[in-house]
Amino acid sequence: MNRVSEEQLKEAINGFQFEGNLISIKPYGSGHINDTYLLTYEIGKMGSIRVILQRVNQEIFTNPVELMQNIEGVTTYLKKIIKKNGGDPERETLNLIPAKDEKYYFVDSKGEYWRSYKYITDATSYDLVENPKDFYESAVAFGHFQKLLSNYPAETLNETIKGFHDTESRLIAFKEAVEKDSFGRAAKVQKEIRFVLEREEISSVFGKLLAKGEIPLRVTHNDTKLNNIMIDYATGKGLCVIDLDTIMPGLAMNDFGDSIRFGASTAAEDEKDLEKVTCSMELFELYTKGFLEECREQLTTKEIELLPMGAKVMTFECGIRFLTDYLEGDHYFKIHREGHNLDRCRTQFKLVKDMEEKLSRMKEIVNKYKRYCERNEQKRANCLQYFMELLQFQIRQPDLCSSQPVLRQITYCAKVAFAKLNAPSGDTYTPDR
């Protein structure tokens, strides 16, 4: 994809319904795919506002109209659900800014596609897990995202990248790249090629289960890295899931697994020193807890059982993708040095090997938090029963309950029940009378 010229950027800016006086433009984010800019506008005495402007990479997303249909449909749905739940739809999901023709994208004179979002204020994203709490909050956010979209019809979404997480197709593409060896690089990576071929069976695990109907197709994000979660400055909690380019029909295990692949690694994705690369069981446990706390009820028993395999499959697949891109001349992922994709590939394969050694421990952790969430669900059921009994008592004894002291005591008991249920583990909380 060609670099964005100054004239092209101005044309794109003029294509959207922006208001105010443009005072700054600067590149934004660390994404590999699209070109992203942060624009700041001054609106008279009201101060300034910021918006995100992106050029869609049509080499990757070959049908940007279908891509934008997915994003518009999902964000519109999320806004309704968030509002219904008493949340803030202006900050808890992406908000598209329409072009001057009212479409949610703009096509410039070169035929390239652009889109714009409202900038989410007082929040940030992180490229690496520096604070374990942030990783936990990302798990809660992605689990919540899965929960909110559990009733959205997955079959209505377009497949923005054909076979994006079809690991078997990725393996086929890899073999073709090895055979063609268009850039003469295969001889340098024989060890990595053997690593893939020795583990071919990993690629077909989920495809076979899906074909048999043993796991369901869901609305999935498909790029669940930590930096795709906005963390609220004030609360420190996950606020909003961003980068919806790859939202499409998929598997819950893949979303979980990609988070583990990226966030539970003890080193950067392109770390050259492989001794530093392991899968942290502490971070794995933290993420599992947050994810299952939010969406365990929406997942089947089989899906939960397969979460550790999801981490292994996604790490293996990503390693294949990096290696394939290296063999094909680095045309997909942006690189910043010679052999960058090869370094990325090697970190993934080191993680796969480490996960293989720790798989039994990963399964134990998943089972632990499955039981933990089930106990919490039982507590909720007990709490609901308690409320029903209180209500029935009020109906049976209206005269007694009309007295202020009795009514206050009933209300207080209800508050205590909910406080105990919703307090973080280990916390105690007593509501005001």
C-alpha positions in Angstrom: 0.0 0.0 0.0 1.4 3.4 -1.0 2.1 6.1 1.6 -0.6 8.6 2.3 0.2 11.9 0.6 -0.6 15.3 2.2 -3.1 16.0 -0.6 -4.8 12.6 0.0 -5.0 13.2 3.7 -6.6 16.6 3.2 -9.1 15.1 0.8 -10.1 12.5 3.3 -10.5 15.0 6.1 -12.7 17.2 3.9 -14.9 14.1 3.2 -16.2 13.7 6.8 -18.7 15.6 8.9 -16.0 17.2 11.1 -16.8 20.5 12.9 -14.5 23.3 14.1 -11.0 24.5 13.3 -8.4 21.7 12.6 -5.4 22.5 14.8 -3.3 19.3 14.7 -2.8 16.0 12.7 -0.5 13.3 13.9 0.0 9.5 13.3 -1.6 7.4 16.0 -1.3 3.9 17.4 0.9 0.9 16.8 -1.2 -1.2 14.4 0.4 -3.2 11.6 -2.3 -2.9 9.0 -4.2 0.5 8.6 -2.9 4.1 8.5 -4.3 5.9 11.5 -4.3 9.6 12.4 -5.4 11.6 15.5 -7.1 14.9 14.5 -7.7 17.7 17.0 -10.4 20.3 16.3 -11.0 23.6 18.2 -14.7 24.4 18.6 -14.8 28.0 19.6 -15.2 28.6 23.4 -16.2 24.9 23.8 -12.6 23.8 23.7 -11.2 21.0 21.6 -12.3 17.6 20.5 -10.3 14.7 19.0 -11.3 12.2 16.3 -9.6 9.1 14.8 -9.2 9.0 11.0 -8.1 5.7 9.3 -7.3 4.6 5.8 -8.4 1.0 5.3 -5.8 -1.3 3.9 -7.5 -2.7 0.8 -4.7 -5.2 0.3 -5.8 -6.9 3.4 -9.5 -5.9 3.5 -10.5 -6.4 -0.1 -14.1 -5.5 0.4 -14.2 -2.5 2.7 -17.9 -1.9 2.2 -18.7 -5.3 3.7 -16.2 -4.5 6.5 -17.9 -1.3 7.3 -21.3 -3.0 7.2 -20.1 -5.3 10.0 -18.8 -2.5 12.1 -21.9 -0.3 11.6 -24.2 -3.2 12.5 -22.3 -4.4 15.6 -21.7 -0.9 17.0 -25.3 0.1 16.5 -26.4 -3.1 18.3 -23.9 -2.5 21.1 -25.0 1.0 21.7 -28.6 -0.1 22.2 -27.6 -2.9 24.6 -25.2 -0.6 26.6 -27.8 2.1 26.9 -30.4 -0.5 28.0 -28.0 -1.7 30.7 -27.5 1.8 32.0 -24.0 2.3 30.5 -22.4 5.1 28.4 -22.6 4.2 24.7 -20.4 7.2 23.9 -17.5 5.7 25.7 -18.2 1.9 25.9 -18.2 1.2 22.2 -16.9 2.8 19.0 -18.9 5.6 17.5 -18.6 6.1 13.8 -18.6 9.6 12.3 -20.4 9.7 9.0 -19.0 11.1 5.8 -20.7 14.1 4.1 -22.8 11.7 2.0 -24.0 10.1 5.2 -22.2 6.8 4.6 -19.9 5.5 7.3 -16.9 5.6 5.0 -15.4 7.9 2.4 -13.8 7.0 -0.9 -11.1 9.4 -2.1 -10.1 10.2 -5.7 -7.7 7.3 -5.7 -10.4 4.8 -4.8 -9.1 4.3 -1.3 -11.5 3.9 1.7 -11.4 6.0 4.9 -13.5 5.9 8.1 -13.6 8.0 11.3 -14.5 7.4 14.9 -15.0 9.6 17.9 -11.9 9.6 20.1 -12.5 7.9 23.5 -11.3 10.4 26.1 -9.7 9.8 29.4 -8.7 6.3 28.5 -5.7 4.5 26.9 -4.5 1.2 25.6 -1.3 -0.7 26.3 0.9 -2.6 23.9 2.4 -4.8 26.6 1.2 -6.2 29.9 3.1 -3.9 32.3 0.5 -4.2 35.1 -1.2 -7.6 35.5 -4.4 -5.8 36.6 -4.7 -4.4 33.1 -4.5 -7.9 31.6 -7.3 -9.0 34.0 -9.4 -6.0 32.9 -8.9 -6.8 29.3 -10.2 -10.3 30.0 -13.3 -8.9 31.7 -13.8 -6.5 28.7 -13.4 -9.2 26.0 -15.6 -11.6 28.1 -18.2 -8.9 28.4 -18.0 -8.2 24.7 -18.7 -11.9 24.0 -21.6 -11.7 26.5 -23.1 -8.6 24.9 -23.0 -10.1 21.4 -24.2 -13.6 22.4 -27.6 -13.0 20.8 -26.3 -11.2 17.7 -26.8 -13.4 14.6 -23.3 -14.4 13.7 -24.4 -15.7 10.2 -25.4 -12.1 9.2 -21.8 -10.9 9.4 -19.6 -10.7 6.4 -16.3 -12.6 6.4 -13.9 -9.7 6.0 -10.8 -11.8 5.6 -11.6 -15.2 4.1 -10.4 -18.0 6.3 -8.8 -15.6 8.8 -8.7 -18.1 11.6 -9.0 -21.2 9.5 -5.8 -22.8 10.7 -6.0 -25.6 8.1 -6.1 -23.0 5.3 -3.1 -21.1 6.9 -1.2 -24.4 6.9 -2.0 -24.9 3.2 -0.8 -21.4 2.4 2.3 -22.0 4.4 3.2 -25.2 2.4 2.6 -23.3 -0.9 5.0 -20.6 0.3 7.6 -23.2 1.2 7.3 -24.9 -2.2 7.4 -21.6 -4.2 10.2 -20.1 -2.1 9.8 -16.9 -4.2 12.4 -15.0 -2.2 14.9 -17.8 -1.6 14.4 -17.8 2.1 13.3 -21.4 2.8 16.8 -22.8 3.2 17.4 -20.4 6.1 14.4 -21.5 8.1 14.4 -25.3 7.9 14.2 -25.7 11.7 11.0 -23.6 11.7 9.5 -25.4 8.7 10.1 -28.8 10.5 8.4 -27.4 13.7 5.2 -26.7 11.7 5.2 -30.0 9.8 5.7 -32.0 13.0 2.5 -30.4 14.5 0.1 -30.4 11.5 -2.6 -32.0 13.5 -3.0 -28.8 15.6 -4.4 -27.1 12.5 -7.5 -29.3 12.2 -8.7 -29.6 15.8 -11.3 -27.0 15.8 -12.4 -27.4 12.2 -13.4 -31.0 12.8 -15.3 -30.1 15.9 -17.2 -27.3 14.1 -18.0 -29.6 11.2 -19.5 -32.1 13.6 -21.6 -29.4 15.4 -19.7 -30.0 18.7 -18.8 -26.3 19.0 -20.9 -23.3 18.0 -20.1 -20.4 15.6 -20.2 -17.1 17.5 -19.6 -13.4 16.9 -16.0 -13.0 17.6 -13.4 -10.1 17.6 -10.6 -12.2 16.2 -7.8 -9.8 17.3 -8.1 -9.8 21.0 -4.8 -8.2 21.9 -4.4 -6.1 25.0 -4.0 -3.0 22.9 -7.5 -3.4 21.5 -9.0 -2.6 24.9 -9.3 1.0 26.1 -8.6 1.2 29.9 -10.4 4.0 31.8 -8.0 6.4 33.5 -10.3 7.0 36.5 -11.4 3.5 37.3 -8.5 1.4 35.8 -11.2 -0.9 34.3 -11.6 -2.1 30.7 -13.9 0.4 29.0 -14.2 -0.3 25.3 -13.2 -2.9 22.7 -11.7 -1.3 19.7 -10.4 -2.3 16.2 -13.4 -4.1 14.9 -12.0 -4.8 11.4 -12.0 -8.6 12.0 -15.3 -8.9 13.8 -17.0 -11.8 12.1 -18.3 -15.4 12.6 -15.7 -17.3 14.6 -14.9 -19.4 17.7 -14.8 -18.3 21.3 -11.7 -20.4 21.9 -9.8 -18.4 19.3 -10.6 -15.0 20.9 -9.5 -16.4 24.3 -6.4 -18.0 22.8 -5.2 -14.9 20.9 -5.3 -12.9 24.2 -3.2 -15.6 25.9 -0.8 -15.8 23.0 -0.1 -12.0 23.1 -0.7 -11.1 26.7 0.5 -14.0 28.8 3.9 -14.1 27.0 6.8 -13.0 29.2 8.4 -11.2 26.2 7.6 -8.9 23.3 6.1 -10.5 20.2 9.4 -9.8 18.3 11.8 -10.7 21.1 15.1 -12.1 19.6 16.3 -13.7 22.9 14.0 -16.8 23.0 15.2 -17.6 26.6 13.0 -14.7 27.7 9.9 -16.2 26.0 7.5 -18.3 28.1 3.7 -18.5 28.8 3.2 -17.1 32.3 0.8 -19.3 34.3 0.1 -16.4 36.6 -1.1 -14.2 33.7 -3.0 -17.2 32.2 -4.9 -17.7 35.4 -5.6 -14.0 35.8 -7.1 -13.8 32.3 -9.1 -17.0 32.6 -10.7 -15.7 35.8 -11.7 -12.4 34.2 -13.0 -14.0 31.0 -15.1 -16.7 32.6 -16.5 -14.3 35.2 -18.1 -12.4 32.3 -19.2 -15.0 29.8 -19.1 -18.5 31.3 -22.9 -18.7 31.1 -22.8 -18.0 27.4 -20.2 -20.7 26.7 -20.8 -24.4 26.3 -19.0 -27.0 28.5 -17.0 -28.1 25.4 -15.9 -24.5 24.7 -14.7 -24.0 28.2 -12.8 -27.3 28.1 -11.1 -26.3 24.9 -9.9 -22.8 26.1 -6.3 -24.1 26.7 -6.2 -25.6 23.3 -7.4 -22.3 21.9 -4.2 -20.7 23.3 -2.1 -23.3 21.6 -3.9 -23.3 18.3 -3.9 -19.5 18.0 -0.2 -19.2 18.9 0.6 -22.0 16.4 -1.5 -20.3 13.7 0.1 -16.9 14.3 3.6 -18.4 14.1 2.6 -19.9 10.7 1.3 -16.6 9.5 4.5 -14.8 10.4 6.7 -17.5 8.8 4.5 -17.5 5.7 4.8 -13.7 5.3 8.6 -13.9 5.8 8.8 -16.5 3.0 6.6 -14.4 0.7 8.6 -11.2 1.1 6.9 -9.5 4.1 3.9 -8.1 2.2 1.2 -8.5 5.0 2.7 -7.4 8.3 4.5 -4.1 8.6 8.2 -4.8 9.4 10.8 -2.4 11.0 14.0 -4.4 10.4 15.4 -7.3 8.3 14.0 -10.6 9.5 11.4 -9.0 11.7 8.7 -11.5 10.7 11.1 -14.4 11.3 11.7 -13.1 14.9 8.0 -12.9 15.4 7.6 -16.4 14.1 10.2 -17.8 16.5 8.6 -16.3 19.6 5.3 -17.9 18.7 6.8 -21.3 18.2 8.7 -21.0 21.5 5.4 -20.2 23.2 3.7 -23.2 21.5 6.5 -25.5 22.9 6.1 -24.0 26.4 2.3 -24.4 26.3 2.7 -28.0 25.3 4.7 -28.6 28.5 2.2 -26.6 30.6 -1.1 -27.9 29.1 -2.2 -30.0 32.1 -1.7 -27.0 34.4 -3.7 -24.8 32.0 -6.5 -27.3 32.1 -6.5 -27.3 35.9 -6.8 -23.5 36.0 -9.7 -23.4 33.5 -11.5 -26.1 35.6 -10.9 -24.1 38.8 -12.5 -21.0 37.5 -15.3 -22.9 35.8 -16.2 -24.2 39.3 -15.7 -20.8 40.8 -18.1 -19.2 38.3 -20.7 -22.0 38.9 -20.6 -21.3 42.6 -21.2 -17.6 42.0 -24.1 -18.5 39.7 -25.6 -20.6 42.5 -25.1 -17.6 44.9 -27.1 -15.5 42.5 -29.8 -18.1 42.3 -30.0 -18.2 46.1 -30.1 -14.4 46.2 -33.0 -14.3 43.8 -34.8 -16.9 45.8 -34.2 -14.8 49.0 -35.7 -11.7 47.2 -38.7 -13.7 46.1 -39.3 -14.8 49.7 -39.1 -11.3 50.9 -41.6 -10.2 48.3 -44.0 -13.0 49.2 -43.7 -12.0 52.9 -44.6 -8.4 52.0 -47.6 -9.7 50.0 -48.8 -12.0 52.8 -48.2 -9.4 55.6 -49.0 -6.0 54.1 -50.0 -4.5 57.4 -46.9 -5.7 59.2 -44.6 -4.5 56.4 -46.2 -1.1 56.3 -44.5 -0.3 59.6 -41.3 1.8 58.9 -38.9 -0.2 61.1 -39.9 -3.6 59.5 -39.7 -2.1 56.0 -36.3 -0.6 56.7 -35.0 -4.0 58.0 -36.3 -5.8 54.9 -34.6 -3.3 52.6 -31.4 -3.5 54.6 -31.3 -7.3 54.4 -31.8 -7.0 50.6 -28.9 -4.6 50.3 -26.6 -6.9 52.4 -27.5 -9.8 50.1 -26.6 -8.0 47.0 -23.5 -6.4 48.5 -22.1 -9.8 49.5 -22.9 -11.2 46.1 -21.2 -8.4 44.1 -18.3 -7.6 46.3 -14.9 -8.6 44.9 -13.5 -11.8 46.3 -12.1 -11.3 49.8 -13.8 -7.9 50.2 -16.4 -7.1 52.8 -18.9 -4.4 52.4 -21.7 -3.2 54.5 -24.3 -0.9 52.9 -25.7 2.2 54.6 -28.9 1.6 56.5 
